[in-house]
């Protein structure tokens, strides 16, 4: 996210603005991995697999025909809104742990959001292609604008980068809502008991911090771009 932009030819003091976001990102990444590892070692009392739980929740919500796939990678779990598939990673698919069941239920929560036309998710899905293009173009326009002292290009680059910030901000309620749905469904179906739900909640809360860190990074990056722009325009 433009973190490598220079300021003059020496040390760029605006880079210091990003340090809180960088520290939070490192902490969040470490937290989600350690919390998942902790609760991946505790098997749920219901003795069901995470993929089985996902299929059950989908069926209860009228989506019994949705495929639940096993995908490679570590915590690469995701719901694909374009293909309408639910994808669970190596440590989650087939696992009977509290952590894996929580993650699987979270992804099922996204599928349920989509099925119910949950507005924030629908908006996020629609702006993804625009955000990807805008983020790439914003870096090019901002840097070229600075090089040729064309501040109309610089300002347009900043405006385009704002799309990335909008994406991260709308992602927060989407993720929090999916986790809330997951925990509620796991309790209602007695898939996890109260102590197990507490563990699953810790896993999902840790994951939520990674999205908070990403949003903070976007906010501070935007502030940094504005500061660089203003300093060059003097």
N, C-alpha and C positions, 0 to 999 in steps of 0.2 A: 504494500500500500504506500508506495512512494517513500518508504522509510530511508532510502539511500540518497535522497536529494541533497545536493550540496548547497552550501550557503557561502558565497564568496569563494575563496580558494583555500581557506583554512578550516578551523573547527566550526561546525555549524551549531550554535547554541540552541537553535530551535529543536534539535534532536532530543534535548533533555526532556521536552514535553512528552515524548513517547515512553519514557522510562516507567512511569506508573502502569501503563497498559502492558508493557513488556513483562514487568514483574508479575502482574495479575495473571497474564496469559501463562507464564511458566508455572505459577502456583496452581492455577486451575487445571492445567494439563496433568501435573503431578497428583493433584487431589483426585481427579476422576480415575486415574489409573490405580492409585493405591486403594481407593474406596471400592472400586470394582473388584480388585484382587481380593480384598478382605471378605466381601460378601459372596464372591464366587466360590468360596470354600465352604459355604454353609448351604446345605441342601434344604429345600422347602419341604414342609411336612406333607404336602399333597402328593409328593413323588411324581410330578408331571414334568415334562420337558418344556423348555421355553418356546420351541416352535409349536408344540401342542397347545400351549396356552394362547399363543397368537392366533392359531386356527380357531380355537374355541371362542375367543373374543370377537373375531371377525364373523363367525357363524351367528353368534348371539345378536350381532348388529346387522344381520341381513347380507353379509358379504362372504358367505361360506365358499363361494367359488374362487375367491382371490388366491392366487398362488403365493406360497411362502417358500422362498428359495434360500438355499445355503450359499453364501458368497464368501470368498476368501478374504483374509485380512483380519486385523485386530480392531474390534469395535468399529467396523465399517457398516454397521447396521443402518438401514434407511428404508423409508417408504418411497417408492418411485411413482409420482402422480401421473406421469405420462404413460407408463405401461400398466399402472395400477397393480403393482406387485409389492410384496413385503419381503425384505431381504435381511437375513440374519447372518452375522459373521461367525467365524470359526469358534471363538470361545463362548458364543451364545447359543447357536443352533444345536439342539440335542442336549443342552445342559439342563440340569435340574436345580441349579443354584438360585438363591434369592436374587442375586445381581442380574443374572441372565433373564430370569422371568420378568424382572422389572423393566429391563431394556426392551424385551420383546413386546411387552404390554404398551410401552411408550410408543413404539413404532406402529402398533395396532391403533393407538390413539390418533396418530396422524391419518391413518386410513379412514377412521371413523369421522375425523374432521372433514376430510374430503367428501365422504359420502353424505355428510350433513351440510355441505357447502358453508363451512365455517369461514366467515369473511376474511380474517387475517391470512389464513392459509391460501385461499383463492387468490388474494391480491399478491401474496409472495410468489406463488407459482407463475402468475402472469408476468411479473416484472423481472423474473430471473434472466431471460435472454437479453432484455434491455440493460439490466445491471451489468452483466458480463461484458457487453459491448461498451457501455459507458465507462466502466472502470478502466478498461484497456485504453480507450481513446483519451480519457482524462489525463493519464500519465504522459502520453505523447504530446497533447496540446499544451499542457502546463510547462513541460520542459522546453519545447520548441518556443513557446511564447516568451519564456525567460531569456532564452538564447538570443532571440531577435528583438527583445524589448517590445513585444506586441502584447499589451496587457488585455486586449480584447480576447486573445487566445488563452491567456492565463486565466482570466475570469471564467471563460467557457469551460476550461479544464476543471476548475474548482466546482462549477455548477454540475458538471457531469459526475464528479466524484461524490457529490451529495447523494446521488442515486445509490451508491454503495452504503452510505450511512442509513438511508431510508430502509434498505433491505435488512440491515442488521437490527434496526430498531423494531421492525415489524416481525422479525424472527423471534424476538423474546416472548411476546404473548403466545405465539404459535407453539413454542417449545414448552412453556409453562403450562399451557392448557392441555397439551398432549400428556404431560406427566400427571396432571391432576385427574384427567380421565382414566389413565392407567391405574393409578392407586385406588380410585373409587371402584373400578371394575374388578380389580383383584380382591378387594374387600367384599364386594357384593357376591362374588362367585366363590368366596371362601378358598381361593387359591392360595392366599397367604394369610396367616394369622396376624394379630396385632404386632407382635415383636418382629415378625418377618417383614411386615409392611413398613415398619420403622427403618429397617435395613435397606429395603428397596427405595424408600424415600431419600435416604442419604446418598445412594448411588445416583438417582435422578437429579437431586439437588446439586451434586458435584458436577454433573454434566451441564447443568444450567449455567454454572459459573463460566464455562468455556464460551458460551454465547454472550454473556455479560462482558467478558474480556474482549471479545471481537467487536462488540458495539462500542466499548470505550476506546479501543484502538482506532476505530473509524472517526469517532468524535475528535480525539486528540490529533489525528492526522489532518482532519479538515482545519482545525485551529492552526496547526503548523503551516499548512499551505497558505492560509490567509496571512499569517505573520510574514512568511517569506515574500509573498506578493507585495505586501505593504512596504517592506524594507527595501525591495528592489525599485519600487516606484518613486521613492523619495528623490 
